[in-house]
Amino acid sequence: MTTGITVLGSGAMATACAILLAQRDDQRVSLWARRKDLADEMSSSRENKRLLPGVKLPDSIKITADPAEALDGSNYVVVAIPCQFLRESLTELKPLLNKNRPIVSVIKGLENDTFCRPSEIIADVLGSRAVVVLSGPSHAEEISRRLPTTVVAASGDLSLARQVQRMFNTDRFRVYTNLDVVGVELSGALKNVIAIAAGISDGLGYGDNAKSALMTRGLVEITRFGLKFGAEASTFSGLAGIGDLITTCVSPYGRNRRVGEELGRGKSLNEILAGMDSVAEGVATAKSVFEVAEQEGIDLPIITEVYRVLFEDKSPEEATAALMMRPLRGE
């Protein structure tokens, strides 16, 4: 029996997921791109030239800008739309998204103002329905080239998580199940803010010692924040936590790390974002997390300094001094 899967989005991760899912003969994959010119270009060239140049899309993947065509006959919907655009896109597509289709979210971020996680936005717009969060150290550039990758599929419904596990699992893409949706989503969001800090350190030429400390103490902040909102501590020592954090902070593919690196080299945030082809979710997430931490009294010194560099024009050097000269304490 063939399973129909629709991927919503045309970014690097959406493209990588479509390529991955199309590897199985019993899965029929469609990809929805909002812009018709992009859908036509990807369909004719069988390539996402802007974001994944040189990676061929299998001929079996249907690429279209018509959402009704993309969703026709699908059993599952994979959502790969940047978090800040998710609510608007789902509202537009809502009449076509019946409640029988489980949603798989590969989105990492938090919505500004509402502080909603992606699964909460999905529930808010579409109503109560089955959602699985797929997350972990998983750069699209490597997934699409069949480099070994391992992630988690998180859902309160373990049987559904196992279905998605089987759907995505291949000889080069291993999937574990997890019940902690809150921890997995918060890990995926907050690690992007720490990656900006790691990039700033790289841009300033601070070396390996500084970067290692930022990652280690950054994980403490992610965990502290997650526990406040009901996450499980063990999640942060797993693939969705420290695994994703390591990849995001060290990889040349990391958009958030690149934003930080350019900040460390003296560029302005507006200048950096204007030159990017894709979204660095950590910028918006830093604002959301800082505001919530202030309201809830959560101590997040690294994330606070990233926020001040991004939105209050604090220099990276001043932010470094603020972190290094904090009152002494035990680890």
C-alpha positions in Angstrom: 0.0 0.0 0.0 1.4 3.4 -1.0 1.6 6.2 1.6 1.0 9.7 0.3 3.2 12.4 2.0 3.0 16.2 1.3 5.9 18.4 2.3 5.0 22.0 2.9 7.8 24.4 2.2 10.6 24.9 -0.4 13.6 25.6 1.8 16.6 23.4 2.3 15.0 21.2 5.0 11.8 20.8 3.0 13.7 19.8 0.0 15.9 17.4 2.0 12.9 15.8 3.6 11.2 15.3 0.2 14.4 13.6 -1.1 14.7 11.4 1.9 11.0 10.3 1.9 11.1 9.6 -1.8 13.8 6.9 -1.3 11.1 4.4 -0.4 9.1 2.8 -3.2 6.0 2.6 -1.0 5.8 6.4 -0.4 4.5 9.0 -2.9 5.9 12.5 -2.2 4.6 15.9 -3.1 6.3 19.2 -2.3 4.4 22.5 -2.1 6.3 25.8 -2.8 4.4 29.0 -2.3 6.0 30.8 -5.3 4.9 29.4 -8.7 8.2 30.5 -10.3 10.2 28.6 -7.8 8.0 25.5 -8.1 8.3 25.6 -11.9 12.1 26.1 -11.7 12.6 23.2 -9.2 10.2 21.0 -11.2 12.0 21.5 -14.5 15.6 21.5 -13.2 15.0 18.8 -10.5 17.1 20.9 -8.2 16.8 23.5 -5.5 19.6 25.6 -7.1 19.4 28.4 -4.5 19.8 26.3 -1.3 20.9 22.8 -2.3 22.9 23.3 -5.6 24.0 20.1 -7.2 21.5 17.8 -5.3 19.1 16.2 -7.7 15.4 15.7 -6.7 14.0 12.3 -7.7 11.7 12.4 -10.7 9.0 10.8 -8.5 8.6 14.0 -6.4 5.7 16.1 -7.5 6.6 19.8 -7.1 3.7 22.4 -7.3 2.6 25.8 -6.1 -1.0 24.6 -6.0 -1.7 23.4 -2.4 -4.8 21.4 -3.4 -2.7 19.5 -5.9 0.1 19.0 -3.4 -2.2 17.7 -0.7 -4.4 15.5 -3.0 -4.3 11.9 -1.7 -1.8 12.6 1.1 -1.9 10.6 4.4 0.8 12.7 6.2 1.8 16.3 6.0 5.4 17.4 6.8 5.6 21.0 7.7 8.9 22.8 7.0 7.9 26.4 7.0 10.0 29.0 9.1 8.3 29.5 12.5 7.6 33.2 12.0 5.6 32.5 8.9 3.9 29.3 10.1 0.7 30.7 11.4 0.0 32.7 8.3 0.7 29.8 6.0 -1.4 27.3 7.9 -4.3 29.7 8.1 -4.2 30.0 4.3 -4.0 26.2 3.9 -6.5 25.3 6.7 -9.5 24.5 4.4 -7.4 21.8 2.7 -6.0 20.2 5.9 -8.5 17.8 7.2 -8.2 16.3 10.7 -7.3 12.8 9.5 -3.8 13.8 8.4 -1.1 13.7 11.1 1.3 16.6 11.0 5.1 16.1 11.1 6.9 19.3 12.2 10.6 19.8 11.3 10.5 23.4 12.4 12.9 24.8 15.0 12.0 28.1 16.6 9.5 30.1 18.7 6.8 32.5 17.6 7.5 36.1 18.7 4.8 37.7 21.0 3.0 34.5 21.6 6.0 32.4 22.6 4.3 29.4 20.9 6.2 26.4 19.9 5.6 25.1 16.4 3.3 22.3 17.6 1.3 24.8 19.6 0.9 27.0 16.5 -0.3 24.0 14.5 -2.9 23.2 17.2 -3.9 26.8 17.6 -4.6 27.2 13.8 -5.8 23.7 12.9 -7.4 22.5 16.1 -6.5 19.4 18.1 -4.8 16.8 15.9 -1.9 14.4 15.9 1.5 16.0 15.7 5.0 14.5 15.6 8.1 16.7 16.0 11.2 15.5 14.1 14.4 17.1 15.4 18.1 16.5 16.1 21.5 17.2 14.5 20.2 17.3 10.9 21.6 19.8 8.4 19.7 19.6 5.2 22.9 19.8 3.2 24.0 16.5 4.7 20.6 14.7 4.7 20.1 15.5 1.0 23.5 14.0 0.2 22.8 10.8 2.1 25.4 11.4 4.8 24.6 9.4 8.0 22.1 11.3 10.3 20.3 10.4 13.4 17.3 12.3 14.9 14.3 11.8 17.2 10.5 11.7 16.5 8.7 13.1 19.5 5.0 12.8 20.2 2.7 12.2 23.1 1.3 9.4 21.0 4.0 6.8 20.9 2.3 4.7 18.2 2.2 7.7 15.9 5.9 8.5 16.7 6.7 4.9 15.6 4.8 5.3 12.4 6.8 8.4 11.6 10.0 6.6 12.7 9.4 3.9 10.1 8.4 6.5 7.4 11.6 8.4 7.7 14.1 5.7 8.6 16.6 4.6 5.9 20.0 3.0 5.8 21.5 6.5 6.2 18.8 8.2 8.4 18.2 6.7 11.8 15.2 7.8 13.9 14.6 7.2 17.6 11.3 7.9 19.3 10.7 10.3 22.2 7.7 11.3 24.3 9.0 14.8 25.3 7.6 17.2 22.7 8.2 20.2 24.9 11.9 19.4 25.5 12.6 18.5 21.9 11.0 21.7 20.6 12.7 24.0 23.1 16.0 22.3 22.5 15.6 22.9 18.7 14.7 26.6 19.3 17.2 27.7 22.0 20.2 26.0 20.5 20.0 28.5 17.6 20.6 31.3 20.1 23.6 29.6 21.6 24.9 29.0 18.0 24.8 32.8 17.5 27.0 33.2 20.6 29.4 30.5 19.3 29.5 32.3 15.9 30.3 35.6 17.7 33.2 33.8 19.4 34.5 32.5 16.1 34.2 36.0 14.5 36.2 37.5 17.3 38.8 34.8 17.0 38.4 33.6 20.6 39.4 30.0 20.0 38.3 26.6 21.1 38.3 27.1 24.8 35.8 29.9 24.6 33.5 28.1 22.2 33.5 24.9 24.3 32.6 27.0 27.4 29.7 28.7 25.5 28.3 25.4 24.3 28.6 23.8 27.8 27.1 26.7 29.7 24.6 27.2 26.9 23.3 23.7 27.4 22.8 24.6 31.1 20.7 27.5 30.1 18.7 25.5 27.6 18.0 22.9 30.2 17.1 25.4 32.9 14.6 27.1 30.5 13.2 23.8 29.4 12.7 22.4 32.9 10.8 25.6 33.8 8.2 24.7 31.2 7.8 21.0 31.9 10.5 19.3 29.8 12.3 16.2 30.8 15.9 16.6 31.9 17.1 13.6 29.9 16.0 15.2 26.6 18.8 17.8 26.8 21.5 15.2 27.0 20.2 13.4 23.9 20.1 14.0 20.2 17.6 16.9 20.3 19.6 18.6 23.0 23.3 18.4 23.1 23.4 16.6 19.7 21.7 19.4 17.8 23.6 22.0 19.8 27.0 20.6 18.8 26.1 20.5 15.1 24.7 24.0 15.1 27.6 25.5 16.9 30.4 23.9 14.8 29.0 23.4 11.3 29.8 25.7 8.4 26.2 25.1 7.3 24.8 26.7 10.4 22.9 29.9 9.5 22.7 31.0 13.1 26.4 30.4 13.7 27.1 32.4 10.5 25.0 35.4 11.8 27.1 35.4 15.0 30.4 35.1 13.1 29.5 38.1 11.0 28.5 40.1 14.1 31.8 39.2 15.7 33.6 40.6 12.6 31.8 43.9 12.9 28.8 43.7 10.5 25.4 45.0 11.6 22.5 42.6 12.0 20.5 44.3 9.2 23.4 44.0 6.8 23.9 40.3 7.7 20.2 39.4 7.3 19.9 41.3 4.0 22.6 39.1 2.5 21.0 35.7 3.6 19.0 33.4 1.3 17.3 31.6 4.3 16.0 32.3 7.7 18.2 32.3 10.8 15.5 31.4 13.4 17.8 32.2 16.3 17.4 35.9 15.9 13.7 35.9 16.5 14.0 33.2 19.1 16.5 35.3 21.1 13.9 38.0 21.5 11.1 35.6 22.5 13.3 33.7 25.1 14.8 36.9 26.6 11.3 38.4 27.1 10.0 35.2 28.7 13.1 34.8 30.9 12.6 38.3 32.1 9.0 37.7 33.0 9.6 34.3 34.7 12.9 35.2 36.4 15.0 32.6 34.6 18.8 33.2 34.7 20.1 33.0 31.1 23.3 35.1 31.0 24.5 33.9 27.5 21.1 34.3 25.9 20.7 37.7 27.5 24.0 38.9 26.1 23.1 37.6 22.6 19.8 39.5 22.8 21.6 42.7 23.8 24.0 42.4 20.9 21.2 41.7 18.4 18.7 44.3 19.6 20.4 46.8 21.8 23.6 47.5 19.8 25.8 46.1 22.5 29.2 45.3 21.1 30.3 41.7 21.1 33.4 42.7 23.1 31.2 44.3 25.8 29.0 41.2 25.9 32.1 39.0 26.4 33.3 41.2 29.2 29.8 41.0 30.9 29.9 37.2 30.8 33.5 36.8 31.9 33.2 39.3 34.8 30.0 38.0 36.4 30.2 37.3 40.1 32.2 34.1 40.9 30.1 31.0 41.8 30.2 27.2 41.8 29.4 25.3 38.7 
